[in-house]
Amino acid sequence: MKVLFDANVLLDVLLAREPHLDTARKLVALVDAQRIEGYVCATAVTTLYYIGAKTLGRNDVRASLRTLLGMFRVAPVDGEVLRHALDATDFSDYEDAVVHGAAHAAGCVAVVTRDEDGFANATMAVFQPPALLAAVVAGSA
């Protein structure tokens, strides 16, 4: 199952944010075990670096991102994805529209996010982290 991980889920792991850390870590472990084909939006990587560097420092966030990029595939963001997102009237947030477009372009079938409202009009499955974890563990995803 190809799933794009929204930046908020990956930030939960990177910054050890409670109460979301345990579920986010388990999902990343499923990517590492290849039970989920994990994707990250190209633009999210720069966001992860920017926020992570402020908290963890540049060296630690670089090491974390190297690990992440070793496990996850990158959903590219090109001019077509950006233009389509600008015209996406079903998304109120441009960043969410870009993430959704990148997920489509990469062939993902789902997005996992804690910002479910931002993806209310998505044309693919959208999971809160606990719901995706339950579905994968149950074998229904």
N, C-alpha and C positions, 0 to 999 in steps of 0.2 A: 504494500500500500504506500503510494507516494504522498507524503504529507509535508506541507510547508509549515514550519514553525515560525509563528509571529515573534517579533523581537521581545515582547513582554515575557514570553515563556522562557526564552533563553537568558534573559536578564535575571529571571528568578534563580537560575542555576549559577550564573556568573557572579551575582552579588549575594548569593545565599539568602534570598528574600523569603522570610516566613510570612504567612503560613503556607506558601506555595512551593517551597523548595523540594519537599519530598516527592511530590507528584511530578514536578518538572524533571528532577533527577532520574526518576524511574522511566519517564518517556525518553530521555536522552540515552539511557542505558538500553532501551529497546532499539534505538537507532544504532547504537554501537554493536548490539547483537544481531543486527540486520533483520529484525522483525518488523521494523518500519523503515522505509526508504525516506530518510529525513532530508528536507531541503530548507535552506535559509535564503531569503531574498537578498540579493547583492547589496541593496541599499541598507539593509539591516546590519550588515557587518560593520559598516562605518559608524552606525549608531551604537552598536555594542562596544566598539573600541572607544568612542568618545566618552560614553557614560562610565565604562569600566575603568578607563585610565584615571578618571577623577577619583574613583574610590580605591582601586587596587594598585594603581601606578602603571606606568607604561610597560615595564618588563613583564609583570604578572599578567596583564591583560593580553599582551602579545602571545605569551605562552598558552593562555586559555584559548585564544582564537585559533592558534595553530592546531590545537587539539580538536576544536570544534570543526575546523575546515578539513581535518582528516576524517571526520565521521560523516559530515553533512555534505550534500551536493549544493551548489549555488544556483539558484534560480536567477538567470540573468535579467537585467533591466536594460533594455535598449530603447531607441527612439520610438519604436512602435508601441511598446508597453507604456511609455510615458505619455505619448499622445493619446492613446486609447483611454488612459486613466483621466486625462484632462477632460475628455468628453463623457466620462461615466457619470451620468446624472443619478444613478442609483446608489452612489456612494457620496456621503457628505464630507468625508475626509479624503484628501488627495493621497496621503500616504497609504491608507487602507486600499484605495483603488489601485495603486501601484503594486502593492503586495499581492492583491487578488489577480491582477494581470500577469505578474511574474509567475505566480503559481500555475495559472492556465498555460502560459508559454512553456513551462517546464513539464507539463503533463501531470501535475498533481491532481489528486482527486479530493483532497481535503486540506483545510487550514486548521491548525490548532492555535487557539488564542484565548486570552482572558478578556479580550475586548469583543465579545460576541455581538454586541449592538453595532459595532463598526462594520460588521460583515453580515448584517441582517438581510441584505439583498444579494448575497453571494450566489453564484451559480454552481457551487460545489458544496460539499458537506463542510460544515463548520463545527468544530468540537471545542468545548471547554476542556482543559487538560484532564480533569478526573474522568470525564466521559470517554475521551479517547483511550485513556489507560484501561478503563473497564472494558471497552470494546475489544481492544487488542488482547487483553488477558483472557477474555471470554472466547476469543477466536472469531468474533463476528465482524472484525474490521480487517 
